[in-house]
Amino acid sequence: MKKAIVLALILILGIYSGKTQGIGLSGKRISVFYDFDYSGAFAAFIIFGEVDGNYYNVLNDKKPSNIKTLTNIQHTFRVDYALLRNISIGGLAAYSRDAYEIIEPALFTRNYQVFSYGITLKDFFLKRGGIAPLGNYMGMKFVLNTVNAHNRGNPKLYGDNYREHEFSFHFPTIGFSLGRQGVLANKLLYNVSFEVGMNIYMLGNFEDPWPSAHIPGAPLLGNLPPILNTLNRNNQFRLTFGVGIAP
């Protein structure tokens, strides 16, 4: 009788443990990723058929401006923790940059850098064989962005890294994604996903000390300053390709 009770307890504990632990990759709970987030310039090119490549012509550095715009990416460092078999939570830090306007083409462009920090939540599809951190998932993230903007002078006239009229502001972004994480080799992982996002400026503190006219014909974005139009474009649609490890 005692042996039966002991065996029953072991079985119950085993079932409970299996439900509460993220047992993907032999019980690995923590995974670390470096993601290349391919921003909305590509989506704008596919959907609307044009890209504001002239932003980069001002520097005349002999690199095709459209290529430089289309390959603008966000770099993201992310750490996930498998909370349950199908749920992982995580934190991220990201960096991106872009240009959003020309001021006298031979003199200045208006540029910005974005530093982002946020939390992520992924729900892996158990019915399709997913167990965190592996398999198909549906994700959600909430990110706080800090934008540092400035006018950048043409280096041929002003030297390298000449800046003026710098300002900064903050705003949050919420994003929803569908993706897949899998094994490349041993503990080496990959991540691919498609994300739709929205900037929530009403919760930010935006104030552009150098406002200018709305970009004519900018689709779906409303009458916003050019920097906000560009931030919208880059966060509305995002493709992610990442590599990671489960230490």
N, C-alpha and C positions, 0 to 999 in steps of 0.2 A: 504494500500500500504506500509506504514512504517513497519507494522507488518510483511508483507511478506519479505521485505528487511532484517529486523532483523533476521527472521527465516532462510533466505538464507545464511546470514553471519555466523550464528551459525553453520549451516550445513557444510559450506565450511571450517570453522575453525576446526570443529570436524574431517572432513576427512583429512585435512592437518596434524593435530596433530597426528592422528592415523598412518599416513605414516612416520612421522619423529621421533616418540618416540618409544623406545624399550618397548613395553607394556607387554612383557612376565612377568608372576608372578605379575599381577595387577600393571603394570607400574614400576616395579623395574628396575632401570638402572644399578646399581652396584652389582656385584657378586664377592665373594672372595673364592678362592679355595686353597686346599692343595692337590697336586698331587703326587702320587707315580709313577715315570717314570721307568718302568722296562726295563733295558737297553739291548743292543744287544747281551749279552752273551747267553741269552735264544735263540734268533734267530739263532746265530751261532751254538748252540747245535742242533737245529731242522734241519737247512739247511745242515751243514757240519758234524754233528755227533760227534763233539769233543769239549771239553772245556779245556782251559789251567789251570786246577785246581791245577797244581803243584805250582803255585805262592803262594798258601796258605799253602802248606805242610811244607814249610820251618820253620814256627813257631811251628809246632808240638803241636797244642793246642787241639787236640782230637776232633775237629769238622770236618766233612767231607768236603774236599776241594771243590769238585764239587758243593755241596749244597751252600757253601759260595759264589762261583763264580756265580752260577745261580740266586741267590737271591740278587745280588748286584743291588741297585736301586739308582735313583736320586730323591732327595727331592725337590719339587718345590712349591713355594708360588706365587700365581698369583691373580691379581686384574683385572677384566674385566669391561668395561663400554659399555652399549648398545647405540651405536651412532644412529642407525636407527632400524627399525623393524627387519631387517635381518642381520645387521652388528654390531659386537662388536669389540672394540679395547682394548688392555690391556698391562700390564707390568708384568714381572716375575723376580724372583730371585731364583736361584737353587744351590744345592750343591750335589756333588757326589765324590766318591773315588774308587780307584782300584789299583791293583798291575800289573806290566807289564813285570817283568823280575826277574830272580834269579841270585845272585852273590854268588857263593860258598854256596850251599844250607844250610849249617849249620850256615852261618854267616849273610847274608843280603838278603833282597828283595828290588827291586826298586818300589816305590809307588808314587802315585800322588793324589792330591786333586784338584777338579775343582769348581770354583765359577763362576756362569753364571748369566748374566743380559740381558734382552732383551724385545722385543715388540712382540705382537701377534695380528693377525687379523683373525676373524672368519666370515664366510658367512653362515648364517642359511638358510635352504631350506624352503622357504615360501610355495611352492607348496605341501610340505609334512607336513604342519602344524607347521613348526618351526617359532618361534618368539623369538628373542634374549631376554634372555639368554637360551632359551629352544629349544630342538629339534635336528635333525641331522644337522651337519655342515661340511664345508670344511675349514681347517685352514692353516695359514702360520705364521711362526715366524722367526725372525732374532735375533741371540743371540751372545753376546761377551763373550768369555770364558777366564778366567785367571787360568792357571795351575801352581800349586806349586808341584814340584817333589823333591824326596829325596831318599837316601838309608836308609832303616830302619834295624837296627841291631836286631838280635835274642835277645828277652828280657831275655832269660835264661843266655846269655853271657854278654849282655851290659846293662841290666836293662830296665825298661819301657821307651818307647818313645825316644830311642837313635836314632839320625839322623845325617847324614853327606852328603856332596856333594849336597847341596840344590840348585836348580835353578828354574826359573819361565819363562813363556812365555804366549803370548796372541794369539788368533785366533778367527774368527767368524764362526758361523754355521748357515745354513739356513735349515728350515724344513717344510715339507708339511704333513698335517694330514687329516684324516677322522674320525669323532667322533660323539658322542651324549651326550647332557646334558639334565637331567630330574630332576624331583622332587622325593625325597625320602619320605619326610614328612614335611608338612607346608612350611617353608622357607629353609629346608635342601635339598641340591642339590647333584647330582652325575655327574661325567664326565668319559667317557670311550673313548679312541681313539687309532688309530694306526698311527704311524708317520714314514716317510722316511726322513732321513736327510743327509747333506753333510757338512763336514768340509772344510773351505776355507783357507788352510794354506798359500796360496800365499799372502793373506792380513794380515798375522800374522807376528810374529817376532821370530819364533822358532830357537833356537840354543841349541843343546844338548851337554853339556860339557863332557859327558861320553857316546859317541856313541858306539854301538856294532853292531854285524852282524844282518842282516835281519833274521827274524824267518823263517826257512825253511818250504816251503809249505804253507805259509800264503796265503789264497785265495783272489784274486781280489783286493789286496791292494797295490801291487807294492813293489818296493824296498825301504821301508821306515824304519826309526828307530823303534824299538819295541814299544816305548811309543806312536808313531803316529798310528801304527797298532792297538793298543788297543783302542785308542780314536776313530779311525774310526769304529771299531767293535761296540763300545758302542753307537755311534750316527747314524749308518746306519739305524737301525730298533729300534723302541721303542713302547712299549705298556704302556698306561697311565690309571691309575685308581685313581680317585680323589673324594673328598667330598668337598662341599662348602656351602655357605650360601648367601642369598640375604637380606642384612640388611635393 
